[in-house]
Amino acid sequence: MPIKYDRLFHLLDEKNVSLNSLRYLKVDPLNPKTIQSIRKGDSVALPTLCRLCDALECDISDIVEYVPDADESGRRGLAFQESDAVITLRLFENPASAGYGNDVDENNFTLINVKSNPLTNKADYAVRISGYSMYPQFDEGDIVLVKQQPDVNIGEVGIFTVNDNTFIKERGKGELISVNPNFPNIRFTKYDSVVCNGLVLGKVDRIIKLPKTKLVNN
């Protein structure tokens, strides 16, 4: 059993008190069944442990110890079950350029299914990447998750429309930054039209294909 009472027995020896004598306490004496459970190393109720602490004037860690069994090692840690839930996002067909810019068509998209998790649940839509200016952070053909918002902080990656061309870039001060040094940054002035379409959250791991539902004619 993972509950050990060695510390309790050691404390009783120090106080020159037997476990059986706890049956005769003036306040909240232990019953024989509880004493037998302790002898066998079985678990006992928390209120019983609290009564022991009061009687022996100690903390609970002075009388019990949790020692996991070797065959229960796989149960240790916060291991949550994976969710089978999926969510549907719009994937815009005109890719965001990691290069020299692409035209925008907000009506040209398909629907994709991705695994539901804390990251994908924040996304409003997805965009496919074209080009290598954000390599190695983002590569040609990657699908990125985007949270729609009017601006991003300096140092964050976003989807931007500059004079009707769409880019994935890192937000800089007065410029949009290319991670790949082989590509220039995009500097802009007050005369340029610069719109932030959202914050890039990360990549889509995989697109989930759901089984087709057969139509039944009545």
VEXZATOR-395105 format. One record per atom (N, C-alpha, C): residue number from 1; residue in three letters; atom name; x, y, z. Coordinates in nm, 2 decimals. Atoms other than C-alpha are relative to their C-alpha. Layout:
# residues N
NUM ALA CA X Y Z
...
***
This chain:
# residues 218
1 MET N 0.08 -0.12 0.00
1 MET CA 0.00 0.00 0.00
1 MET C 0.09 0.13 0.00
2 PRO N -0.09 -0.12 0.00
2 PRO CA 0.13 0.35 -0.07
2 PRO C 0.00 0.08 0.13
3 ILE N 0.00 -0.07 -0.13
3 ILE CA 0.04 0.47 0.28
3 ILE C 0.08 -0.08 0.10
4 LYS N -0.09 0.07 -0.10
4 LYS CA 0.31 0.39 0.54
4 LYS C -0.02 0.07 0.13
5 TYR N 0.02 -0.05 -0.14
5 TYR CA 0.27 0.43 0.92
5 TYR C 0.13 -0.02 0.08
6 ASP N -0.13 0.01 -0.07
6 ASP CA 0.64 0.38 1.00
6 ASP C 0.03 0.12 0.10
7 ARG N -0.03 -0.12 -0.08
7 ARG CA 0.66 0.73 1.13
7 ARG C -0.09 0.00 0.13
8 LEU N 0.09 0.00 -0.12
8 LEU CA 0.36 0.68 1.36
8 LEU C 0.06 -0.10 0.10
9 PHE N -0.06 0.10 -0.09
9 PHE CA 0.52 0.36 1.51
9 PHE C 0.12 0.06 0.07
10 HIS N -0.13 -0.06 -0.06
10 HIS CA 0.85 0.55 1.56
10 HIS C -0.04 0.10 0.11
11 LEU N 0.04 -0.10 -0.09
11 LEU CA 0.67 0.83 1.73
11 LEU C -0.06 -0.06 0.13
12 LEU N 0.06 0.07 -0.12
12 LEU CA 0.47 0.60 1.96
12 LEU C 0.11 -0.06 0.09
13 ASP N -0.11 0.05 -0.08
13 ASP CA 0.80 0.43 2.06
13 ASP C 0.07 0.11 0.08
14 GLU N -0.06 -0.11 -0.06
14 GLU CA 0.95 0.77 2.14
14 GLU C -0.08 0.05 0.13
15 LYS N 0.09 -0.04 -0.11
15 LYS CA 0.65 0.85 2.37
15 LYS C -0.03 -0.12 0.09
16 ASN N 0.03 0.12 -0.08
16 ASN CA 0.65 0.50 2.51
16 ASN C -0.14 -0.03 0.02
17 VAL N 0.15 0.02 0.00
17 VAL CA 0.29 0.45 2.41
17 VAL C -0.02 -0.11 -0.11
18 SER N 0.03 0.10 0.09
18 SER CA 0.15 0.14 2.24
18 SER C -0.12 0.04 -0.09
19 LEU N 0.11 -0.03 0.09
19 LEU CA -0.08 0.15 1.94
19 LEU C -0.13 -0.04 0.06
20 ASN N 0.13 0.06 -0.06
20 ASN CA -0.34 -0.06 2.13
20 ASN C -0.05 0.09 0.11
21 SER N 0.05 -0.08 -0.11
21 SER CA -0.35 0.19 2.42
21 SER C -0.08 0.12 -0.05
22 LEU N 0.08 -0.11 0.05
22 LEU CA -0.51 0.45 2.18
22 LEU C -0.15 -0.03 0.00
23 ARG N 0.14 0.03 -0.01
23 ARG CA -0.83 0.26 2.23
23 ARG C -0.06 0.06 0.13
24 TYR N 0.04 -0.05 -0.13
24 TYR CA -0.84 0.41 2.58
24 TYR C 0.02 0.15 0.02
25 LEU N -0.01 -0.15 -0.01
25 LEU CA -0.80 0.78 2.51
25 LEU C -0.13 0.05 0.06
26 LYS N 0.12 -0.06 -0.06
26 LYS CA -1.04 0.99 2.71
26 LYS C -0.09 0.07 -0.10
27 VAL N 0.07 -0.08 0.11
27 VAL CA -1.13 1.20 2.40
27 VAL C 0.02 -0.08 -0.13
28 ASP N -0.01 0.07 0.13
28 ASP CA -1.21 1.02 2.07
28 ASP C 0.09 -0.12 -0.01
29 PRO N -0.09 0.12 0.00
29 PRO CA -1.05 0.68 2.14
29 PRO C -0.02 -0.07 -0.14
30 LEU N 0.01 0.08 0.13
30 LEU CA -0.97 0.47 1.83
30 LEU C -0.07 -0.13 0.03
31 ASN N 0.07 0.13 -0.01
31 ASN CA -1.19 0.17 1.77
31 ASN C 0.10 -0.11 -0.04
32 PRO N -0.08 0.11 0.03
32 PRO CA -1.03 -0.18 1.74
32 PRO C 0.02 -0.02 -0.16
33 LYS N -0.01 0.02 0.15
33 LYS CA -1.11 -0.19 1.36
33 LYS C 0.10 0.10 -0.06
34 THR N -0.10 -0.10 0.05
34 THR CA -0.91 0.13 1.30
34 THR C 0.14 -0.04 0.03
35 ILE N -0.13 0.04 -0.04
35 ILE CA -0.62 0.01 1.50
35 ILE C 0.05 -0.12 -0.09
36 GLN N -0.04 0.12 0.08
36 GLN CA -0.62 -0.32 1.30
36 GLN C 0.04 0.05 -0.14
37 SER N -0.03 -0.05 0.13
37 SER CA -0.62 -0.12 0.97
37 SER C 0.14 0.06 0.00
38 ILE N -0.13 -0.06 0.00
38 ILE CA -0.32 0.08 1.08
38 ILE C 0.11 -0.11 0.01
39 ARG N -0.10 0.10 -0.01
39 ARG CA -0.13 -0.24 1.18
39 ARG C 0.02 -0.07 -0.14
40 LYS N -0.01 0.07 0.13
40 LYS CA -0.21 -0.39 0.83
40 LYS C 0.05 0.10 -0.11
41 GLY N -0.05 -0.10 0.10
41 GLY CA -0.10 -0.07 0.66
41 GLY C -0.11 0.04 -0.10
42 ASP N 0.11 -0.05 0.08
42 ASP CA -0.45 0.00 0.52
42 ASP C -0.02 0.15 0.02
43 SER N 0.03 -0.14 -0.01
43 SER CA -0.57 0.35 0.46
43 SER C -0.11 0.02 0.11
44 VAL N 0.10 -0.04 -0.09
44 VAL CA -0.78 0.52 0.73
44 VAL C -0.05 0.14 -0.03
45 ALA N 0.07 -0.13 0.03
45 ALA CA -1.01 0.82 0.72
45 ALA C 0.09 0.12 0.05
46 LEU N -0.07 -0.12 -0.04
46 LEU CA -0.86 1.17 0.73
46 LEU C -0.04 0.05 0.14
47 PRO N 0.03 -0.05 -0.14
47 PRO CA -1.05 1.27 1.05
47 PRO C 0.07 -0.09 0.11
48 THR N -0.08 0.08 -0.09
48 THR CA -0.89 0.97 1.22
48 THR C 0.14 0.04 0.02
49 LEU N -0.14 -0.05 -0.01
49 LEU CA -0.55 1.09 1.13
49 LEU C 0.01 0.13 0.07
50 CYS N 0.00 -0.12 -0.07
50 CYS CA -0.64 1.43 1.26
50 CYS C -0.01 -0.02 0.15
51 ARG N 0.02 0.03 -0.14
51 ARG CA -0.75 1.28 1.59
51 ARG C 0.13 -0.05 0.06
52 LEU N -0.13 0.05 -0.04
52 LEU CA -0.41 1.10 1.61
52 LEU C 0.10 0.12 0.02
53 CYS N -0.09 -0.12 -0.01
53 CYS CA -0.23 1.43 1.55
53 CYS C -0.03 0.08 0.12
54 ASP N 0.03 -0.08 -0.12
54 ASP CA -0.42 1.60 1.83
54 ASP C 0.04 -0.08 0.12
55 ALA N -0.04 0.08 -0.12
55 ALA CA -0.35 1.31 2.07
55 ALA C 0.15 0.00 0.02
56 LEU N -0.15 0.01 -0.01
56 LEU CA 0.02 1.29 1.99
56 LEU C 0.07 0.13 -0.02
57 GLU N -0.05 -0.14 0.01
57 GLU CA 0.06 1.67 1.94
57 GLU C 0.11 0.00 -0.11
58 CYS N -0.10 0.00 0.11
58 CYS CA 0.22 1.64 1.60
58 CYS C -0.07 0.04 -0.13
59 ASP N 0.06 -0.03 0.13
59 ASP CA 0.16 1.71 1.23
59 ASP C -0.03 -0.13 -0.07
60 ILE N 0.04 0.13 0.07
60 ILE CA 0.01 1.46 0.99
60 ILE C 0.12 -0.06 -0.07
61 SER N -0.12 0.06 0.06
61 SER CA 0.35 1.42 0.82
61 SER C 0.09 -0.07 0.09
62 ASP N -0.08 0.08 -0.10
62 ASP CA 0.49 1.29 1.15
62 ASP C -0.05 -0.14 0.02
63 ILE N 0.06 0.13 -0.03
63 ILE CA 0.26 0.99 1.14
63 ILE C -0.02 -0.08 -0.13
64 VAL N 0.02 0.08 0.13
64 VAL CA 0.20 0.89 0.77
64 VAL C 0.09 0.05 -0.11
65 GLU N -0.08 -0.04 0.12
65 GLU CA 0.40 0.89 0.45
65 GLU C -0.06 -0.07 -0.12
66 TYR N 0.05 0.05 0.12
66 TYR CA 0.29 0.84 0.10
66 TYR C 0.12 -0.05 -0.09
67 VAL N -0.11 0.07 0.08
67 VAL CA 0.52 0.59 -0.09
67 VAL C -0.07 -0.07 -0.11
68 PRO N 0.07 0.07 0.11
68 PRO CA 0.38 0.50 -0.43
68 PRO C 0.06 -0.14 -0.03
69 ASP N -0.05 0.13 0.04
69 ASP CA 0.41 0.14 -0.54
69 ASP C 0.07 0.01 -0.13
70 ALA N -0.08 0.00 0.13
70 ALA CA 0.65 0.06 -0.82
70 ALA C -0.09 -0.02 -0.12
71 ASP N 0.09 0.03 0.11
71 ASP CA 0.37 -0.08 -1.04
71 ASP C -0.10 0.11 -0.02
72 GLU N 0.09 -0.11 0.02
72 GLU CA 0.18 0.25 -1.00
72 GLU C 0.07 0.12 -0.05
73 SER N -0.08 -0.11 0.05
73 SER CA 0.46 0.47 -1.14
73 SER C -0.07 0.07 -0.12
74 GLY N 0.07 -0.06 0.12
74 GLY CA 0.26 0.52 -1.46
74 GLY C -0.11 0.09 0.03
75 ARG N 0.11 -0.08 -0.04
75 ARG CA -0.01 0.69 -1.27
75 ARG C 0.04 0.14 0.06
76 ARG N -0.05 -0.13 -0.06
76 ARG CA 0.21 0.97 -1.13
76 ARG C 0.00 0.11 -0.10
77 GLY N 0.00 -0.12 0.09
77 GLY CA 0.18 1.32 -1.27
77 GLY C -0.13 0.03 -0.05
78 LEU N 0.12 -0.05 0.06
78 LEU CA -0.09 1.52 -1.43
78 LEU C -0.01 -0.04 -0.15
79 ALA N 0.01 0.05 0.14
79 ALA CA -0.16 1.31 -1.74
79 ALA C -0.15 0.00 -0.03
80 PHE N 0.14 -0.01 0.03
80 PHE CA -0.49 1.41 -1.89
80 PHE C -0.03 -0.08 -0.13
81 GLN N 0.05 0.07 0.12
81 GLN CA -0.69 1.22 -2.15
81 GLN C 0.00 0.09 -0.12
82 GLU N 0.00 -0.08 0.12
82 GLU CA -0.65 1.35 -2.50
82 GLU C -0.15 0.01 -0.05
83 SER N 0.14 -0.03 0.04
83 SER CA -0.97 1.51 -2.63
83 SER C -0.01 -0.04 -0.15
84 ASP N 0.03 0.04 0.14
84 ASP CA -1.12 1.37 -2.95
84 ASP C -0.08 0.11 -0.07
85 ALA N 0.08 -0.11 0.06
85 ALA CA -1.31 1.70 -3.01
85 ALA C 0.08 0.07 -0.11
86 VAL N -0.06 -0.07 0.11
86 VAL CA -1.24 1.89 -3.33
86 VAL C -0.08 0.14 -0.01
87 ILE N 0.07 -0.13 0.03
87 ILE CA -1.32 2.25 -3.43
87 ILE C 0.02 0.03 -0.14
88 THR N -0.01 -0.04 0.14
88 THR CA -1.38 2.40 -3.77
88 THR C 0.04 0.14 -0.01
89 LEU N -0.05 -0.14 0.03
89 LEU CA -1.19 2.70 -3.90
89 LEU C 0.00 0.03 -0.15
90 ARG N -0.02 -0.05 0.14
90 ARG CA -1.18 2.90 -4.22
90 ARG C 0.15 0.00 -0.03
91 LEU N -0.14 -0.01 0.06
91 LEU CA -0.86 2.84 -4.42
91 LEU C -0.01 0.08 -0.13
92 PHE N 0.01 -0.09 0.12
92 PHE CA -0.81 3.13 -4.66
92 PHE C 0.10 -0.06 -0.11
93 GLU N -0.07 0.06 0.11
93 GLU CA -0.70 3.00 -5.00
93 GLU C 0.12 0.09 -0.05
94 ASN N -0.11 -0.08 0.04
94 ASN CA -0.49 3.30 -5.09
94 ASN C 0.10 0.01 0.11
95 PRO N -0.09 0.01 -0.11
95 PRO CA -0.18 3.25 -4.89
95 PRO C 0.06 0.13 0.05
96 ALA N -0.07 -0.12 -0.05
96 ALA CA -0.02 3.51 -4.67
96 ALA C 0.15 -0.02 -0.04
97 SER N -0.14 0.01 0.06
97 SER CA 0.32 3.59 -4.82
97 SER C 0.10 0.01 0.11
98 ALA N -0.12 -0.01 -0.07
98 ALA CA 0.64 3.51 -4.64
98 ALA C 0.11 0.04 -0.11
99 GLY N -0.08 -0.03 0.12
99 GLY CA 0.80 3.68 -4.94
99 GLY C -0.03 0.15 -0.04
100 TYR N 0.02 -0.13 0.06
100 TYR CA 0.68 3.97 -5.16
100 TYR C -0.14 0.04 -0.01
101 GLY N 0.14 -0.05 0.00
101 GLY CA 0.31 3.99 -5.10
101 GLY C -0.09 -0.07 -0.09
102 ASN N 0.10 0.06 0.08
102 ASN CA -0.01 3.84 -5.22
102 ASN C -0.13 0.08 0.02
103 ASP N 0.13 -0.08 -0.01
103 ASP CA -0.35 3.99 -5.30
103 ASP C -0.09 -0.07 0.10
104 VAL N 0.09 0.05 -0.10
104 VAL CA -0.63 3.95 -5.05
104 VAL C -0.14 -0.03 -0.06
105 ASP N 0.13 0.03 0.04
105 ASP CA -0.96 3.78 -5.12
105 ASP C -0.07 -0.07 0.12
106 GLU N 0.06 0.05 -0.12
106 GLU CA -1.17 3.75 -4.80
106 GLU C -0.10 -0.10 -0.02
107 ASN N 0.10 0.09 0.02
107 ASN CA -1.43 3.54 -4.96
107 ASN C 0.05 -0.14 -0.05
108 ASN N -0.05 0.12 0.05
108 ASN CA -1.20 3.27 -5.09
108 ASN C 0.06 -0.08 0.11
109 PHE N -0.05 0.09 -0.10
109 PHE CA -1.17 3.01 -4.82
109 PHE C -0.07 -0.13 0.00
110 THR N 0.06 0.13 -0.03
110 THR CA -1.24 2.65 -4.73
110 THR C -0.01 -0.02 0.15
111 LEU N 0.01 0.04 -0.14
111 LEU CA -1.33 2.49 -4.40
111 LEU C 0.08 -0.12 0.03
112 ILE N -0.08 0.11 -0.05
112 ILE CA -1.09 2.27 -4.22
112 ILE C -0.03 -0.04 0.14
113 ASN N 0.02 0.05 -0.13
113 ASN CA -1.12 2.06 -3.91
113 ASN C 0.14 -0.03 0.07
114 VAL N -0.13 0.02 -0.07
114 VAL CA -0.84 2.07 -3.65
114 VAL C -0.04 -0.05 0.14
115 LYS N 0.02 0.05 -0.13
115 LYS CA -0.80 1.91 -3.31
115 LYS C -0.02 0.12 0.10
116 SER N 0.03 -0.10 -0.10
116 SER CA -0.95 2.11 -3.03
116 SER C 0.10 -0.01 0.12
117 ASN N -0.09 -0.02 -0.11
117 ASN CA -0.69 2.23 -2.78
117 ASN C 0.01 0.14 0.04
118 PRO N 0.00 -0.14 -0.05
118 PRO CA -0.61 2.55 -2.58
118 PRO C 0.05 0.09 -0.11
119 LEU N -0.05 -0.09 0.10
119 LEU CA -0.42 2.69 -2.88
119 LEU C -0.10 0.02 -0.12
120 THR N 0.09 -0.01 0.11
120 THR CA -0.67 2.61 -3.16
120 THR C -0.13 0.07 0.04
121 ASN N 0.12 -0.06 -0.05
121 ASN CA -0.96 2.72 -2.94
121 ASN C 0.01 0.15 0.00
122 LYS N -0.01 -0.15 0.01
122 LYS CA -0.82 3.08 -2.95
122 LYS C 0.00 0.05 -0.14
123 ALA N -0.01 -0.04 0.14
123 ALA CA -0.80 3.09 -3.33
123 ALA C -0.13 0.04 -0.06
124 ASP N 0.12 -0.04 0.07
124 ASP CA -1.05 3.27 -3.54
124 ASP C 0.00 -0.05 -0.15
125 TYR N -0.01 0.06 0.14
125 TYR CA -0.92 3.14 -3.88
125 TYR C 0.14 -0.05 -0.02
126 ALA N -0.13 0.06 0.04
126 ALA CA -0.62 2.98 -4.05
126 ALA C 0.04 0.06 -0.13
127 VAL N -0.06 -0.05 0.13
127 VAL CA -0.39 3.10 -4.33
127 VAL C 0.12 -0.09 -0.04
128 ARG N -0.11 0.07 0.05
128 ARG CA -0.15 2.91 -4.55
128 ARG C 0.11 0.09 -0.04
129 ILE N -0.12 -0.09 0.02
129 ILE CA 0.20 3.05 -4.58
129 ILE C 0.06 -0.03 -0.13
130 SER N -0.07 0.01 0.13
130 SER CA 0.37 3.12 -4.91
130 SER C 0.14 0.07 0.01
131 GLY N -0.13 -0.06 0.00
131 GLY CA 0.75 3.19 -4.93
131 GLY C 0.08 -0.04 0.12
132 TYR N -0.10 0.04 -0.10
132 TYR CA 1.05 3.17 -4.70
132 TYR C 0.05 0.12 0.09
133 SER N -0.06 -0.12 -0.08
133 SER CA 1.10 3.52 -4.54
133 SER C -0.01 -0.02 0.15
134 MET N 0.01 0.03 -0.14
134 MET CA 0.99 3.38 -4.20
134 MET C 0.06 -0.13 0.04
135 TYR N -0.07 0.12 -0.03
135 TYR CA 1.20 3.07 -4.22
135 TYR C 0.11 0.03 0.10
136 PRO N 0.06 0.13 -0.02
136 PRO CA 1.28 2.88 -4.00
136 PRO C -0.12 0.00 0.09
137 GLN N 0.11 0.00 -0.09
137 GLN CA 1.00 3.00 -3.77
137 GLN C -0.13 -0.05 -0.07
138 PHE N 0.11 0.05 0.08
138 PHE CA 0.74 2.94 -4.05
138 PHE C 0.06 -0.03 -0.14
139 ASP N -0.05 0.05 0.12
139 ASP CA 0.80 2.75 -4.37
139 ASP C -0.11 0.01 -0.11
140 GLU N 0.09 0.01 0.12
140 GLU CA 0.65 2.74 -4.72
140 GLU C -0.10 -0.11 0.02
141 GLY N 0.11 0.10 -0.01
141 GLY CA 0.31 2.56 -4.70
141 GLY C -0.05 -0.02 0.14
142 ASP N 0.05 0.01 -0.13
142 ASP CA 0.27 2.59 -4.33
142 ASP C -0.14 0.06 0.01
143 ILE N 0.13 -0.06 -0.03
143 ILE CA -0.09 2.66 -4.20
143 ILE C 0.01 0.06 0.14
144 VAL N -0.01 -0.06 -0.13
144 VAL CA -0.09 2.91 -3.92
144 VAL C -0.14 0.03 0.06
145 LEU N 0.12 -0.04 -0.07
145 LEU CA -0.36 2.98 -3.66
145 LEU C 0.01 0.15 0.03
146 VAL N 0.01 -0.14 -0.01
146 VAL CA -0.47 3.34 -3.64
146 VAL C -0.11 0.04 0.09
147 LYS N 0.10 -0.06 -0.09
147 LYS CA -0.65 3.53 -3.36
147 LYS C -0.03 0.14 -0.05
148 GLN N 0.03 -0.12 0.06
148 GLN CA -0.83 3.82 -3.51
148 GLN C 0.01 0.12 0.10
149 GLN N -0.01 -0.11 -0.09
149 GLN CA -0.73 4.15 -3.35
149 GLN C 0.06 0.12 -0.08
150 PRO N -0.03 -0.12 0.08
150 PRO CA -0.66 4.51 -3.47
150 PRO C 0.15 0.03 0.00
151 ASP N -0.14 -0.03 -0.01
151 ASP CA -0.29 4.51 -3.37
151 ASP C 0.07 -0.11 0.08
152 VAL N -0.08 0.09 -0.08
152 VAL CA -0.01 4.31 -3.22
152 VAL C 0.12 0.08 0.06
153 ASN N -0.11 -0.07 -0.07
153 ASN CA 0.28 4.40 -2.99
153 ASN C 0.13 -0.01 -0.09
154 ILE N -0.13 0.01 0.06
154 ILE CA 0.63 4.47 -3.12
154 ILE C 0.07 -0.13 0.04
155 GLY N -0.06 0.13 -0.03
155 GLY CA 0.81 4.14 -3.14
155 GLY C -0.09 -0.12 -0.03
156 GLU N 0.10 0.11 0.03
156 GLU CA 0.49 3.94 -3.21
156 GLU C -0.02 -0.01 -0.15
157 VAL N 0.02 0.03 0.15
157 VAL CA 0.41 3.78 -3.55
157 VAL C -0.15 0.02 -0.03
158 GLY N 0.14 -0.03 0.04
158 GLY CA 0.09 3.89 -3.72
158 GLY C -0.02 -0.02 -0.15
159 ILE N 0.04 0.00 0.15
159 ILE CA -0.09 3.88 -4.06
159 ILE C -0.03 0.15 -0.03
160 PHE N 0.02 -0.15 0.04
160 PHE CA -0.07 4.23 -4.22
160 PHE C -0.03 0.01 -0.14
161 THR N 0.03 -0.04 0.14
161 THR CA -0.22 4.38 -4.53
161 THR C 0.07 0.14 -0.02
162 VAL N -0.07 -0.12 0.03
162 VAL CA 0.01 4.65 -4.67
162 VAL C -0.03 0.04 -0.15
163 ASN N 0.04 -0.05 0.14
163 ASN CA -0.13 4.84 -4.97
163 ASN C -0.06 -0.12 -0.08
164 ASP N 0.08 0.11 0.07
164 ASP CA -0.36 4.54 -5.06
164 ASP C 0.08 -0.13 -0.02
165 ASN N -0.07 0.12 0.00
165 ASN CA -0.09 4.28 -5.02
165 ASN C 0.01 -0.06 0.14
166 THR N 0.00 0.06 -0.14
166 THR CA -0.09 4.03 -4.73
166 THR C 0.13 -0.07 0.03
167 PHE N -0.13 0.05 -0.04
167 PHE CA 0.22 3.93 -4.54
167 PHE C -0.02 -0.06 0.14
168 ILE N -0.02 0.05 -0.14
168 ILE CA 0.31 3.72 -4.23
168 ILE C 0.13 0.06 0.03
169 LYS N -0.12 -0.07 -0.04
169 LYS CA 0.57 3.93 -4.05
169 LYS C 0.00 0.02 0.15
170 GLU N -0.02 -0.04 -0.14
170 GLU CA 0.71 4.02 -3.71
170 GLU C -0.02 0.15 0.01
171 ARG N 0.02 -0.14 -0.02
171 ARG CA 0.59 4.35 -3.59
171 ARG C 0.12 0.07 0.05
172 GLY N -0.11 -0.08 -0.05
172 GLY CA 0.86 4.61 -3.56
172 GLY C -0.04 0.14 0.01
173 LYS N 0.03 -0.14 -0.01
173 LYS CA 0.88 4.98 -3.50
173 LYS C 0.02 0.07 -0.13
174 GLY N 0.00 -0.06 0.14
174 GLY CA 0.79 5.14 -3.83
174 GLY C 0.03 -0.09 -0.11
175 GLU N -0.03 0.10 0.11
175 GLU CA 0.85 4.82 -4.02
175 GLU C -0.05 -0.14 0.04
176 LEU N 0.03 0.14 -0.02
176 LEU CA 0.75 4.46 -4.06
176 LEU C 0.12 -0.08 -0.03
177 ILE N -0.13 0.06 0.00
177 ILE CA 1.04 4.23 -4.00
177 ILE C -0.01 -0.14 -0.06
178 SER N -0.01 0.13 0.05
178 SER CA 1.14 3.92 -4.20
178 SER C 0.11 -0.07 0.09
179 VAL N -0.09 0.08 -0.08
179 VAL CA 1.30 3.65 -3.98
179 VAL C 0.12 -0.05 -0.08
180 ASN N -0.10 0.05 0.09
180 ASN CA 1.50 3.52 -4.28
180 ASN C 0.08 0.12 -0.04
181 PRO N -0.09 -0.11 0.04
181 PRO CA 1.80 3.76 -4.33
181 PRO C 0.01 0.02 -0.15
182 ASN N -0.01 -0.01 0.14
182 ASN CA 1.78 3.69 -4.70
182 ASN C -0.11 0.08 -0.06
183 PHE N 0.11 -0.08 0.05
183 PHE CA 1.46 3.89 -4.73
183 PHE C 0.00 0.13 0.07
184 PRO N 0.00 -0.13 -0.06
184 PRO CA 1.42 4.26 -4.67
184 PRO C -0.12 0.02 0.09
185 ASN N 0.11 -0.04 -0.08
185 ASN CA 1.20 4.41 -4.40
185 ASN C -0.09 0.10 -0.08
186 ILE N 0.09 -0.09 0.07
186 ILE CA 0.90 4.61 -4.51
186 ILE C -0.02 0.13 0.09
187 ARG N 0.02 -0.12 -0.07
187 ARG CA 0.92 4.97 -4.40
187 ARG C -0.12 0.07 -0.06
188 PHE N 0.12 -0.07 0.04
188 PHE CA 0.61 5.18 -4.41
188 PHE C 0.00 0.14 0.06
189 THR N 0.01 -0.14 -0.04
189 THR CA 0.52 5.55 -4.38
189 THR C -0.15 0.03 0.03
190 LYS N 0.14 -0.04 -0.02
190 LYS CA 0.20 5.74 -4.30
190 LYS C -0.08 0.00 -0.13
191 TYR N 0.07 0.00 0.13
191 TYR CA 0.12 5.73 -4.67
191 TYR C -0.04 -0.14 -0.04
192 ASP N 0.03 0.14 0.03
192 ASP CA 0.10 5.35 -4.67
192 ASP C -0.12 -0.05 0.08
193 SER N 0.11 0.06 -0.06
193 SER CA -0.21 5.15 -4.59
193 SER C 0.04 -0.13 0.07
194 VAL N -0.04 0.12 -0.08
194 VAL CA -0.12 4.90 -4.31
194 VAL C -0.11 -0.04 0.09
195 VAL N 0.11 0.06 -0.09
195 VAL CA -0.38 4.68 -4.15
195 VAL C 0.05 -0.13 0.06
196 CYS N -0.03 0.13 -0.07
196 CYS CA -0.32 4.41 -3.89
196 CYS C -0.13 -0.08 -0.01
197 ASN N 0.11 0.09 0.00
197 ASN CA -0.55 4.12 -3.95
197 ASN C -0.01 -0.10 0.11
198 GLY N 0.01 0.09 -0.12
198 GLY CA -0.46 3.92 -3.64
198 GLY C 0.14 -0.04 0.04
199 LEU N -0.12 0.06 -0.06
199 LEU CA -0.20 3.76 -3.42
199 LEU C 0.02 -0.14 -0.04
200 VAL N -0.03 0.14 0.03
200 VAL CA -0.03 3.44 -3.53
200 VAL C 0.03 -0.07 0.13
201 LEU N -0.01 0.07 -0.13
201 LEU CA -0.07 3.19 -3.25
201 LEU C 0.10 -0.12 -0.01
202 GLY N -0.08 0.11 0.02
202 GLY CA 0.12 2.90 -3.40
202 GLY C -0.04 -0.08 -0.13
203 LYS N 0.03 0.08 0.12
203 LYS CA 0.10 2.62 -3.66
203 LYS C -0.11 -0.10 0.02
204 VAL N 0.09 0.11 0.00
204 VAL CA -0.17 2.37 -3.74
204 VAL C 0.08 -0.13 -0.01
205 ASP N -0.07 0.13 0.01
205 ASP CA -0.03 2.02 -3.66
205 ASP C -0.04 -0.09 -0.11
206 ARG N 0.06 0.08 0.11
206 ARG CA -0.26 1.84 -3.89
206 ARG C -0.15 0.03 -0.02
207 ILE N 0.14 -0.02 0.03
207 ILE CA -0.59 1.87 -4.06
207 ILE C -0.07 -0.14 0.02
208 ILE N 0.08 0.12 -0.03
208 ILE CA -0.85 1.61 -3.94
208 ILE C -0.11 -0.02 -0.11
209 LYS N 0.10 0.03 0.09
209 LYS CA -1.06 1.44 -4.20
209 LYS C -0.11 -0.08 0.07
210 LEU N 0.11 0.07 -0.07
210 LEU CA -1.40 1.35 -4.06
210 LEU C -0.06 -0.10 -0.10
211 PRO N 0.07 0.10 0.09
211 PRO CA -1.58 1.04 -4.19
211 PRO C -0.13 0.06 -0.06
212 LYS N 0.11 -0.05 0.07
212 LYS CA -1.84 1.12 -4.45
212 LYS C -0.13 -0.06 0.05
213 THR N 0.12 0.06 -0.05
213 THR CA -2.20 1.08 -4.34
213 THR C -0.09 -0.04 -0.12
214 LYS N 0.08 0.05 0.11
214 LYS CA -2.42 0.87 -4.57
214 LYS C -0.14 0.05 0.02
215 LEU N 0.14 -0.04 0.00
215 LEU CA -2.75 1.01 -4.67
215 LEU C -0.10 -0.11 -0.02
216 VAL N 0.10 0.10 0.01
216 VAL CA -3.05 0.79 -4.62
216 VAL C -0.13 0.05 -0.05
217 ASN N 0.13 -0.05 0.07
217 ASN CA -3.35 0.83 -4.85
217 ASN C -0.12 -0.07 0.07
218 ASN N 0.12 0.05 -0.06
218 ASN CA -3.68 0.79 -4.68
218 ASN C -0.10 -0.04 -0.10
***
